[in-house]
Amino acid sequence: MQGWLPTTELLMKQKIFFLLIAIVSVCKLTAQDALYTQFHYAPVYLNPALTGTGKNNIRMSAITKMQWFNLYKPFKYIAGAVDYSVYDEGLRNVVNLAFAANHTSKGYIRNTNISGVVGRSFGTNNGECSNWFLSLALQAGYTFSSVNTGEFLFIDQLDQNGMTGGASGVDLFVNGSNKNYFDMNAGFVFTWNDIMIGGAVHHLNKPNISFNGKPEDGKLPQKITGHIGYIYDNGNIKMKPTIIGIMQGQSKALIAGVLFDFNEFPIQLGCWYRNNQGFSYNNAFSVGFTWKWGEGRMASTRSNDFANRMGISYDAEFNKPGIGTTHGSLEFGIQKDVIVDDNLKCPTSSSGICNYRFPWEFF
């Protein structure tokens, strides 16, 4: 009996603790989008205007993240997209399209978003090619949210002997444990010589995500993202520093770092710093490694280049909650570029046609 009681008490404490986490998640965490350190494996997620700006006609990207994997139920995120660009024989962009899917799991809360993107690029005309490039895009989709209420333990399910095993009379989710809503995003990307600037607004319509029947408290705040990147090539290595700023409700995040892309070796290294202010102040350092493989042609030059890449990164939070508590976060990303038709071309600076860098070169 003495051995049974601590185990039961521990289980009760775990369930009560994660009930509190889940309730906080409903009110707060679901209102904050995932932050990916390896944003280059989720270009459409970062900014819908990056649709159709890959190395070739089709780009397939996916990334997954396990955040704070020492938790009883770690946060898990997955983002994937296929984007497609169409250019005519004059290298004028006709349309950029993408299909994207994102899934998040935060404790007992699940969100799955399915969306489509349509966009257009400018400054790519073969006869009047400028030293600038501009891409605009609009994204629309639907999100399916759910809460696993069967995992919750409420106060009326406890007595002096522990858990009663009975059902709870608490009606926390008066509108049910499922919530679906329409969502819209928009963005732009502008490149000039070796500089890229971009911005995006997610949740333009501020959808109601409330589970508790109080829509005035359940509007998903808009996420405003700004990013700037640069390329420096000394002949042996390309250094690609990037700064990303994100604001969403009370949360403000800054991600800054550098990708080191070796010209003679099929590897790329990344070093990043991230801070997140809002409900807590979280600082983290990250290191990443990317391996490139598979010979493929570039649509613009018909020269050979790597068609695939795969990367892994590790984030170490050094305060609030700290690596000793979380054991850090892990990301894995993969990307593939494909030419679907030799007659469909993508102009890039390396082709000698235009003077700007195409957006994929910054990643």
C-alpha positions, 0 to 999 in steps of 0.5 A, a space after each residue: 500500500 505504501 508503494 502504491 500511494 506515491 505512484 498514485 499521487 505522482 500520477 495525480 500530480 502529473 495529470 493535474 499539472 498537465 490539465 493546467 498546461 492544457 487550459 493555459 494552452 487553450 487560452 494562450 499557446 494556441 494563439 502562438 504559431 510555431 517558430 522554426 530555426 531552420 526556416 529555409 526548410 519551410 519557406 511557404 510557412 515563413 512567407 507565402 510570397 516565397 512560393 514559386 521562388 525555388 531553384 526549379 519549377 517544383 520545390 517540395 519542402 518539409 520540416 518537423 520539430 520536437 520542442 522541449 522533448 523532456 516534457 511529459 508530452 512534448 510540443 510537436 510541429 510539422 510543416 510541409 509544402 509543394 510550390 510550383 512556378 510557371 514562366 513563359 518563353 520570355 521569362 515572364 512569370 505567369 503564376 506561382 502556386 502552392 499547397 501547404 499543410 501544417 500540424 501542431 500538437 501542444 499537450 492535448 491540443 491538435 491543430 491541422 491547417 490545409 491551405 493554398 497559395 497563389 502569387 505572381 512575380 515581377 521584374 523577370 521579363 527577358 527583354 526588360 529585366 531589372 536589377 530587382 525582383 518582386 513576389 506577391 502572394 495570398 494564402 487561404 486555408 482551413 484549420 481543424 482544432 481539437 482537444 483530447 478531453 479524455 486525458 483531463 482530470 478535474 477536481 470532482 474526479 478526486 476524493 480523499 482516496 485519490 481518483 474516483 474513476 467517475 466522469 466529470 461534471 465540469 463543462 469546460 468546452 461548452 461548444 465541444 472539443 472541436 473548433 474549425 475556422 477559415 484563415 488568410 495570410 499574405 506576403 511580399 518578397 523583394 530582392 535587389 543585388 545581394 539583398 532580400 527583404 520580405 514581410 508577411 501578415 498571417 491570420 489577416 481575418 483574426 479568426 475566432 479559435 475559442 473553445 469556451 464560447 467566449 469569441 471576444 476572448 478567442 480571436 487569433 492575433 495577427 502574426 507579423 513577420 519581417 525578414 532580411 537576408 544577405 549573400 557574401 561569396 568569397 569564392 570558397 564559401 557563401 555566407 548568408 546572414 538572416 534576421 527575422 522579426 516576428 510579432 504576434 499578440 504579446 509575443 515578440 521573437 527575434 531570430 538571427 544567424 548565418 548559414 555557411 554554404 561551402 562551394 566545394 563541399 556538399 554541406 551547409 552549416 548554420 548558427 542561430 540565436 533566438 529570443 522570445 518575449 511575451 508570456 515568458 522570456 526565452 533565449 536559445 542558441 542553435 546549430 544546424 547541419 545540412 547535407 546536399 546530394 543527388 545530381 540535378 539540373 537547374 532550370 535557368 542554366 541547365 547546369 548540374 547542381 544538387 537536387 536534394 538537401 536534408 538538415 538537422 538542428 538542435 536548439 538549447 534554451 539557456 533560460 526560462 525554462 532552461 535546457 536542464 528542464 527541457 533538454 532542448 528542441 530538435 528539428 529535421 528538414 528535407 527539400 527537393 527541387 524538380 524540373 517538370 518541363 524543360 520549356 518552363 524556365 526560372 530566371 536567376 542571377 546566375 543565368 546572366 539574364 538578370 542582376 538580382 539574386 533569386 530568393 532561393 539563393 539566400 537559403 
